Amino acid sequence: MNTTTAAKDYVAVGDMTLERVCQVKTPTLLIYGEHSAFLETYEYLRKNLSDCEATIMPGGEHFGPLEDPEFLLQRIRSFLPEKEVV
């Protein structure tokens, strides 16, 4: 953390506010854990992102890559367009 801007970026308020979420047009994959403390945020984003594929990870909290990496991998693969491997 000492060699990144993560802490500074966390407290800085950027241009993305709740009022501007509805302007996002990029396809978005939204994955929250079933027991996340942030499910209100999940519901807000699910309702306000125009092109959102929302998923609840069963039994999960906030650390999906550690809690159920296979579930996440499956959701990400199904969300991303298939690319031909050369």
FENMOHU-V618295 format. One line per field, one symbol per residue. ss: DSSP state (A for helix, B for strand, O for the rest). phi: phi as a letter, one per 20 degrees, with the letter a starting at -180 (. if undefined). burial: + if it has 16 or more other ideal C-beta (glycine too) atoms within 10 Angstrom, else -. A space follows every 10 residues. Layout:
ss=???
phi=???
burial=???
This chain:
ss=OOOOOAAAAA AOOOOOOAAA AAAOOOOBBB BBBOOOOOAA AAAAAAAAOO OBBBBBBOOO OOOAAAAOAA AAAAAAAAAO OOOOOO
phi=.fdcegffff efeefedgfe gfefdfgced ccfgdffdff fgfffgedef cdddbdegmf dccgfefbff gfgfffffef ffdfed
burial=---------- ---------- +------+-+ +++--+---- -+--++--+- -+--+++--+ ---+--++-- ++--+----- ------
